[in-house]
Amino acid sequence: MSQPVSLILINTPWETPLRKGYYYPSLGICYIATYLKRHLQDEIKIAVIDGLFENSIEKIIKKIKEKKPDVIGISSTTLEFANAIEIAQKIQKDFFVPVIVGGVHISALPHTLPKCFNIGVIGEGEQAMLELMQLFSKYKNFPAEKLKKINGIVFRNKNKVTITAPRLHIEPLDKIPHPNLDYFDMEYYLRPRQHLAGVFGRGTHIITSRGCPYKCVFCGGSHFWKTVRFHSANYVIEEIRNLINRYDVDCINILDDLFAASKQRLIEISKLIKEEKINKKVKFGCQMRADLLNDEMAKLLKEMNVVYLGFGLESGSEKILNYLKRGTVTVEENKKGIEIANKYGFKTGSGFMIGNPNETMKDLEKTYNFIISNPLDTMGMYITTPLPGTELWCYAKDKGIVSENMDWSQLNQFFFETDKILSDMELDEFKKALSKLQLAASLSSLKKRNPILLVFQILKIAASILKRNPREIPGYFSLLMDLLITGNKKHSKIFSDNF
């Protein structure tokens, strides 16, 4: 019997504020590894190098040296693609093994496949990776003539890039087995910690569908998945049951783009969770559109013990929101959704996108007024970032802000490191407004906190400001009084010269 193929799968490290304290394993790699193992069994030996855990390219290379694989697969989004390239370059220099890259970035720009990668997987990766590993197992390499017959990939042959025919999605989605989290150090990921805006416990995450019915101008996910597919209610319940029995979890974050996209499926899931009394064992969080949240939906979510709802509110300006979400939701509907969430006792959170095309200071003032008038448990300010495959990417490319051969490390929603933003505002003016909006979001969310924690957080923020720039302290406490005492009024003090 021939030796099994040795495959290493790597999720690329990416050091940003988002990844610091990010304690969830990479489900994408888990799905690939589990799918390959089910179909190839003893014909393949799989190891995972966790970029979130190792968190440095040097550590990853050291792990590769120890395991001596036949093939290496790297999963990467655009935001970490610069690191993926660096890892692949070191692999090609030191190990001489084929490197396959997958993920949303290469799927959006397959024709740009860097020379350090031998093959790229376009779109959904399970079946494509299976066919690639079967090919390698037979020939001990990847013959170009055979690669041409595998749909959904891009590869280099004598410096020429070849893109094969598109691959059909796996149907039904339940054909894909539940991801085996044991490929990761689950004791590390399951350490008791804060989940879901204040819920403490042992927790992890699941994905119960692929894709989103909406096509927001900034979202690369809808371009990646093309359409929406759902796991059945029974599949979802079985996965939750397995997580409870195997890992003793008491918190599960549902990471679907929109968990409630199918009302009928939500009814079935909620019913099964109640029947099995899972709602007595586990708290859930999920993503929700504010315009879809009504009393019936809220009751269904409450009955299955959802305690946190994440909204994509994006902007308090009707003009900007209409552009970002293609006119599918209004500011008033977002406010109504928050009211319903508060009525049923959900913890809430959202991100806001700043620096959008045609955004003005007046639009930012409207976002500010929305933030202080509609406090959430958690709020984040993100610089609008044009990702490949999105309408925003085309806009930014036309303006010369991005290009297909740019340094991908410059593309980051925490710090878009260019001398330009998508808005026509002056950069210095924008940065001042951004920092003050971030502060307003932090202070507004404090209104929903425990009084003791509120005082502690206020002093913590004040100390941070004092260290950075003492001259901001008077303005900070002035804004604080506005938010805590008269927060329901409209203000634009945040944009005045004296703060």
N, C-alpha and C positions, 0 to 999 in steps of 0.2 A: 504493500500500500504506500502511495506517495505521501510525502510530508505535507501537512496542511499549509495553506497560504497564511502567512503572518501579516496581519493588517493592523496599523495603528491609526486611530481616529483622533484628531486634535480640534478642540474648539479654541479659537484664537484669543489670546489675552488682550485686554483693552483696558487701560488704566484711566478711568474718568470718575467723577463723583457718582455716576449711576452705578458703576460696577463695584465701588467701595461698599462693602456691606451687602453685596448681592449674594444671597445664600440659596440659590436654586440651581440645580444641575442643568446642563444643556439637554433639553428634550430632543432636539434635532438629531444629535449624535446618538442618543439612546434609541431612538426609532430606527436609525440606520443599522446600528449594531445588532439590535434585537431581530430585525427583519432578516439580516444576513445569516445570523445564527440559526434561525428557524429553518431556512431553506438550504443552507450548506452544512450545518451541524459539524461533524468532525473534519470537514474539508477546509475549515478556516479557523484560525486562532486570532481573536480580536482583543486588543488592548486600547484603552482610552487614556489620553493625556489631557487632563483638565486644565485648560488655560486660566480659568477663574481661580483655581486652587494654586497652581504652580505660579501663575502670574508673572512670569519672566521668560523671555526667549531662551536665555542661557539654561534655565532649568528644563525647559522642553527639549532642547538639544541633548542635554545630559540623559534624559529619559530615553530618547531615541537610541542613543549609543548602547544603553543597557539592554534594550529589547531586540535590536537588530531586525527590523521588519523587512518584508518583501515589498510592501506597498504602503504608502502613507496618504491618508485623506485629511484635508483641512477644511473646516467649516468657517465661513467668514461673512460678516456683513460689510457694508461700505465703510462704516466708522472704524473698523479694525483691519481693513484690507492692507494697509501699509505694513502692519505687523505680520500678516499672513505672507506677504511677499518676502519679508526679511527671513521668516522661518524657512520658506521654500528655497530661497537662495542658499541658505546654510546647508540645507539637506542635499541639494544638488551638488554642492561643493564637497561635502564630507562623506556622503553615503551612497550616491549613485543609484538611488531607487526611484521609481516613478512616483510622482506627486499628483494627486487628484484634488481639485478645489471645488467646493460646492457652496451654496448659499445664495442670498438675494443679490449680492453684488455682481458676481459673475453671470448670474441668470439675467440681469438687466443689461449687461455689457459683454456678452460672450465673445464678440469679435475683437475685444481688447485683451484676450487671454495672454498674460505675461509669459515670457519665455521660461521662467522658473517653474511653471506648471506644465505638466504633460497633457493633462485632461481636465476639463471643467464639466461639471454636471449642471444642466440647465433645468431649473424648477424642482419639482418633487423628486427626491433622491433615492428612495428605497429600491425601486425596481431597476433603475439605471445602475446603481452600485452593485446590485446582485448580478446583473449581466456582465458588468466589468470584471467582477471577481471570478465569475465562471470562465470568462475568457482568459484571464491571467492564470487561473488554475490549470487550464488546458495547454497554454502555449508558453507559460513562464515569462511572458511579456505582453505588450499590447500591439499586435500587428495592425498597421494602418488600414489595410483592406478589410479587416474584421471590425475595426472600430466604426467604419462607415455604416455598418449594418445595425449599430446600436442607436436607437432614437434618443433625443434629448441630451446630447453631449456636444462639446466642442473640444478639438484636440489639435496639436501641432504635429505636422509631418513635414520634415525638411524645411522648417521655418515658415511653412504655409499653414494658416489657420483654416480648419474645416469645421463647419457647423452642420450637424446631422438634422434629420427631420424632427419636428416637435414630438414629444412623448405625450400619450394620452394619460390622464389621471387614473390612479388606482380607484376602481369602483367595485363594490361599495367600499367606503372608507374603513369599515369594520374588518376588512381583510388584513389590515395592518395590525400586528399584535401590540398589546400594551407595552410601552417602553420599559425595559429592564433597568431600573435605577442603580442596580448593584455594580454597574460599570463605573460608578462614581463612589467616592468616600462619603457614604450617607451619614455616618456619625458626625462628620463635619457639617453637613448641610442641615441635619436635624437637631442640632443643638438648640435648646429652648431660647427663643428670642422674640422680638416684637414683629408681629405680622399685621397686615390689614389695618393700618392706622390705629395702633394701640392694643391689638389683641396679642397676648403673649402665649407662646406654647411651642410645640413641635409641629413644623409644617413644611409643606412642599407645594408644588404646582402641577396642574394638568392642562392639557389642551383637548377640548372635546369637539372641535370643528376646525376646518381649514378654509380661510378666506373670509371676505366680508361683502355684503350686498351693496355697500356704498363705495363710491370711488372718489374719495377726497383727493384734492390736488397734491397733497404732501405725502401720501401713503404709498410706500413701496410694496407693502404686503398684498394689496389687492392686485397689483401688477404681477407679483410673483405667483399667486395662487390662481389668478384668472377668474375663478368662479367660487361658489360656496358649497362645501360638502360637510355633512354632519355625521358624527358617530351616533349610533342608535342610543336610546336611553338605557337599554340593558347593558351595552358596552361600557357606557359611562359609569353606571352603578357598579359594575364588576371591577373597574379600575379603582374606584373610590374604596370599595370593600377591600381590595388587595392592599392598598396603601395603609388602611387602618390596621389590618391584620399583621402585615409584615413590618411596618415601620412605626406603628402606634402613633400616628399623626392625629392632631386635634385641630389643625388649621389647613385648609386647602385653598390656594389661590387659583381660580380658573382664568387662564390667560388667553382665552379666545378673543379675537378682535371684537366680537359682539356675541356674548353668550346667549342672549335672548333673541337672536335673529329669527329663530323659529319658535313661535309661541306654542304650537302643539307639542313640540319636543320638550319645551320647558315644563309644560303641564305634566307630561309623562315622567320626567326626571324628578320633579317635585313630589309627585305621587309615590314613586318608588322609594325615594329617600325617607318619606314619612312612614311608609309601610315597614321598612327595615330599621326604623328608628335611628338612622344615620344622623338625623338632625339633632339627636341627643348627644352625639359623640364628636361631631365636627362642625366647626364654623367655616363659612365660605366667604370668599370675595370674588367679584367678577367685574367686567367692564360693561357699561350700560350707556346707551344714548338717552339723554334727558328727555327728548321728545317721545320716546317709546315708553317711558315710565308713567304708568297710570295706576289707579288703585288696584285693579285686578292683577297687574304685573307685580306690583309691590307686595301684595299678599302672597302670591306664589313664591317669590324670592324669600320672603320672611318665613314662610312655612318650612322651607328647606334649610333654614338657618343661615342664609346669607346675611352677613353683618356689615359688609363694606361694598360700596359701589364706586367704581372709578369712571368718571365722566370725561369725555373729550370736549371741553367747553371752548377751548382755543382762544376766544376773543370776546370782549364786551362790545365791540363795534359791529353793528349790523352789516356794514359794508365789507369788512374784513372777514367776518364769519361766513357771509354769503359767498365770498370768493373761495375760501378754504374748503367749505363743505358743499360747494356747488348748489347752494340754495335749498338744501334739504332740511335745514333747521334754522330757527330764529333765536335771537337773544331772549325774547320773552318765553319761548318754549324751554330754553335752558334754565331760566329762573324758576319756571313752574316745576321742572323736574327736580330741582334742589328742594323746593318746598315739599313735594311729595316724599322725597327721601327723608327729610327731617321729620315729617309727620309720622313716618313708620319707624323712626329711630335708627336708620342706617348711618354708619359713618361714611363720609364722602371725601373724595379727592379728585383733583383734576390737574392737568397741565395747561399752560397758556403759551401760545406761540407769539413771539415778538420779533419784529423786523420783517414784516411781510411786504410783498409788492404793493406799491401805492399807499402804504400805511403812513399816516401823519401823526404829529403830536396830539392832535385832537382825537384820533382813534385810540392812542395810548391812554389818554385821559378817560375815555369811555371804558376801557378795560380796567383801569384803576378804580373807577366808580363801581363797576360790576364786582370787583374783588372785595371792596370794603363793605358793600351792601349785601353780599351773598357769601358769608364765610363758610369755608369747608374745613374738614379736619386736616387735610394736607393739600398744599398747592405748590406747583413748580412753575418756574419761568424758563422757557426754552427758546433759544434763538432759532428761528425758522431756518431749517437746513435743507437744501435741495438735494434729494437723493436720486441716483440714477433710476430711470424707469418711471419717474413721476412727471406730472405737468410742471411742477416747480423746477425740476431739473432742466427741462426745455427752456423755460423762462430765463433761468440763470445762465444757461449756456449761450443763449442768444445775446445776453448782455455782457458776455465775456467774463463772468464771475467764476465759472467752473469750466473744466474741460476734461476730456477722457484720459489725458495723460497728466493730470494734476497730482499733487501730493495728497493722498487720501487722508492723511492724518490731520489735514487742515479742516476737514469736514466733520463738524461735531456740534451737536445742539447746545452744548455747554459753552463752547468758545469757537465760533466760526472764525478761524484765524486767517482772515484776509483783510485787506484795507477797504472792503466793500461789504454792504449788506443788501438784501433784496429790496428793502425800502429805499426811497430817495432821500431820506433824512440825512443830515450831517452825522458822521460817525461819532464824534464826541458828544453831540446832543443825544444820540441814540443810547450811548453807553451810560450816560447820566440817568436817563429815564429808566433804562433796564435795571440798574442797581437799586433805584428807588422803588420800582415795581416789585422787585424781589423782596425788599424789606417790607413793603405793604402786604404782600402775600403772607410772609411769615407772621406779621403782627395780626392780620385778620384771622388767620387760622387759630391764633391763641384764644380768640373769643369763645371757642368751643371746648377749651381745655379745663381740667381741674384747676381751681383757684391757686393751690399751692404750686402746681407745675407751671401755671401761668406766671406767677411772680418770679420763679426760678428762671424761666425762659426769657423773660423781659430783661432781667439782670445779665443773663448770659449774652444776649444780643448787644446790650449796652456796653458790656466789657469789650466785646469784639470791635464795636465801632470806636470806642475810646482808644483802643490800640491802633486801629487803622487811621483814623482821622478825628481827633477830639472836637474839631469845629462842627462836626455833624451831630453832636449830642443834643444841642437845643432843638434842632429840627426833628430829631428822632423822638424826643418826648412830646413835642407838639403834635406830631403825627400819631403817636400812641394815644394821646388824649382824644384826638378826632375819632380814631378807630374804636376805642373802648367806650366812649361816652356818647358821641354823636355819629356813630358809624353809618347810620342809615341815610345820612344826608349826602349830597353830592359834593365832592371836593376836587380841587385841582392843585392844592397846595404842594403836592409832591413835585410838581413841575415848576414851582416858583424859584426865583433866584436865591432866596434866603434859606433854602434847604438843600 
